[in-house]
Structure formats: C-alpha cells, structure tokens
Amino acid sequence: MALTSKQRNALPDSAFVYPSKRAYPAPTKNQAQKAGISEKQRLATHRNALARSAQKETSGNYSTVAKKVRARSGGKVASVKKGSSKSRGKK
C-alpha cells in the first residue's frame, strides 16, 4: 500500500534517505505515527525504497538507501538484488 500525498507531505525531511530532494522515504516508527502511516505501510515504504534504488538508471545509490532502511526497519526488511528490474512486455 503506497503512501498518500497527504501522508508523504506530513513526513519531515529527516524521514527521507535524501532529505534535500525528499527522495526515498524511510520513516522511523515515531515519524510514521505522526504522519498517520501504519506499520504495514511503513515497512512497505522501506521495501519500495530498496527496490527502486536497486533498479538501473535511478537516482538513488543502493548501498546508501539500504544502510538507512536497515537502520530504521530493525532488520524487518529483506535486501533485494542490486540492478534487478523486470522487463515489461518483453520476452
């Protein structure tokens, strides 16, 4: 379940891996609670940040995002293969 724009806007800059760009949200439990984000949504947001940073041609550095996500998720989010992306419609 993705964050709504209202929830994302309610997060402080410090809840993002890249605060100046407000990119790759990875909120702590406290930050998520204040923004009205459930625990399930919070962990899904962490998984999404990892998956997006692992894709080719994205602005995030996987190791930077992974370090921040692991610290904030308490080890509840598994790693993803770096550089993995599914090709859409191609066989």
KOLNUKE-294910 format. One record per residue (C-alpha): residue number from 1; residue in one letter; chain; x negated, y negated, z. Coordinates in steps of 0.5 Angstrom, whole numbers. Layout:
<rs>
@num:NUM residu:a chaine:A X:X Y:Y Z:Z
...
</rs>
This chain:
<rs>
@num:1 residu:m chaine:A X:0 Y:0 Z:0
@num:2 residu:a chaine:A X:-3 Y:-6 Z:-2
@num:3 residu:l chaine:A X:-3 Y:-13 Z:2
@num:4 residu:t chaine:A X:2 Y:-18 Z:0
@num:5 residu:s chaine:A X:-1 Y:-25 Z:-2
@num:6 residu:k chaine:A X:2 Y:-28 Z:5
@num:7 residu:q chaine:A X:-2 Y:-22 Z:9
@num:8 residu:r chaine:A X:-8 Y:-24 Z:5
@num:9 residu:n chaine:A X:-8 Y:-31 Z:6
@num:10 residu:a chaine:A X:-7 Y:-30 Z:13
@num:11 residu:l chaine:A X:-14 Y:-27 Z:14
@num:12 residu:p chaine:A X:-19 Y:-31 Z:16
@num:13 residu:d chaine:A X:-25 Y:-32 Z:11
@num:14 residu:s chaine:A X:-29 Y:-27 Z:16
@num:15 residu:a chaine:A X:-25 Y:-22 Z:14
@num:16 residu:f chaine:A X:-28 Y:-21 Z:7
@num:17 residu:v chaine:A X:-34 Y:-18 Z:5
@num:18 residu:y chaine:A X:-36 Y:-24 Z:1
@num:19 residu:p chaine:A X:-33 Y:-30 Z:5
@num:20 residu:s chaine:A X:-35 Y:-35 Z:1
@num:21 residu:k chaine:A X:-31 Y:-32 Z:-5
@num:22 residu:r chaine:A X:-26 Y:-29 Z:0
@num:23 residu:a chaine:A X:-27 Y:-22 Z:-4
@num:24 residu:y chaine:A X:-26 Y:-15 Z:-2
@num:25 residu:p chaine:A X:-22 Y:-16 Z:4
@num:26 residu:a chaine:A X:-24 Y:-11 Z:10
@num:27 residu:p chaine:A X:-21 Y:-14 Z:16
@num:28 residu:t chaine:A X:-22 Y:-11 Z:23
@num:29 residu:k chaine:A X:-16 Y:-9 Z:28
@num:30 residu:n chaine:A X:-15 Y:-15 Z:31
@num:31 residu:q chaine:A X:-16 Y:-19 Z:25
@num:32 residu:a chaine:A X:-11 Y:-15 Z:21
@num:33 residu:q chaine:A X:-6 Y:-15 Z:27
@num:34 residu:k chaine:A X:-6 Y:-23 Z:27
@num:35 residu:a chaine:A X:-4 Y:-22 Z:19
@num:36 residu:g chaine:A X:1 Y:-17 Z:20
@num:37 residu:i chaine:A X:-2 Y:-12 Z:17
@num:38 residu:s chaine:A X:-1 Y:-5 Z:19
@num:39 residu:e chaine:A X:-7 Y:0 Z:21
@num:40 residu:k chaine:A X:-5 Y:4 Z:15
@num:41 residu:q chaine:A X:-5 Y:-2 Z:10
@num:42 residu:r chaine:A X:-12 Y:-4 Z:14
@num:43 residu:l chaine:A X:-15 Y:3 Z:12
@num:44 residu:a chaine:A X:-12 Y:3 Z:5
@num:45 residu:t chaine:A X:-15 Y:-4 Z:4
@num:46 residu:h chaine:A X:-22 Y:-1 Z:6
@num:47 residu:r chaine:A X:-22 Y:5 Z:1
@num:48 residu:n chaine:A X:-20 Y:0 Z:-4
@num:49 residu:a chaine:A X:-26 Y:-5 Z:-3
@num:50 residu:l chaine:A X:-30 Y:1 Z:-3
@num:51 residu:a chaine:A X:-27 Y:4 Z:-10
@num:52 residu:r chaine:A X:-27 Y:-3 Z:-13
@num:53 residu:s chaine:A X:-35 Y:-4 Z:-11
@num:54 residu:a chaine:A X:-36 Y:3 Z:-14
@num:55 residu:q chaine:A X:-34 Y:1 Z:-21
@num:56 residu:k chaine:A X:-38 Y:-1 Z:-26
@num:57 residu:e chaine:A X:-38 Y:-9 Z:-28
@num:58 residu:t chaine:A X:-35 Y:-11 Z:-22
@num:59 residu:s chaine:A X:-38 Y:-17 Z:-18
@num:60 residu:g chaine:A X:-39 Y:-13 Z:-11
@num:61 residu:n chaine:A X:-45 Y:-9 Z:-9
@num:62 residu:y chaine:A X:-43 Y:-2 Z:-7
@num:63 residu:s chaine:A X:-48 Y:-2 Z:-1
@num:64 residu:t chaine:A X:-46 Y:-9 Z:2
@num:65 residu:v chaine:A X:-39 Y:-7 Z:2
@num:66 residu:a chaine:A X:-40 Y:0 Z:4
@num:67 residu:k chaine:A X:-44 Y:-3 Z:10
@num:68 residu:k chaine:A X:-39 Y:-8 Z:12
@num:69 residu:v chaine:A X:-33 Y:-3 Z:11
@num:70 residu:r chaine:A X:-36 Y:3 Z:15
@num:71 residu:a chaine:A X:-38 Y:-2 Z:21
@num:72 residu:r chaine:A X:-30 Y:-4 Z:21
@num:73 residu:s chaine:A X:-27 Y:2 Z:20
@num:74 residu:g chaine:A X:-30 Y:6 Z:25
@num:75 residu:g chaine:A X:-32 Y:12 Z:20
@num:76 residu:k chaine:A X:-25 Y:13 Z:18
@num:77 residu:v chaine:A X:-26 Y:11 Z:11
@num:78 residu:a chaine:A X:-30 Y:16 Z:7
@num:79 residu:s chaine:A X:-35 Y:14 Z:1
@num:80 residu:v chaine:A X:-34 Y:14 Z:-6
@num:81 residu:k chaine:A X:-38 Y:16 Z:-12
@num:82 residu:k chaine:A X:-42 Y:10 Z:-14
@num:83 residu:g chaine:A X:-41 Y:8 Z:-21
@num:84 residu:s chaine:A X:-35 Y:12 Z:-22
@num:85 residu:s chaine:A X:-29 Y:10 Z:-26
@num:86 residu:k chaine:A X:-23 Y:14 Z:-29
@num:87 residu:s chaine:A X:-23 Y:12 Z:-37
@num:88 residu:r chaine:A X:-15 Y:10 Z:-38
@num:89 residu:g chaine:A X:-12 Y:14 Z:-44
@num:90 residu:k chaine:A X:-19 Y:17 Z:-47
@num:91 residu:k chaine:A X:-20 Y:24 Z:-48
</rs>
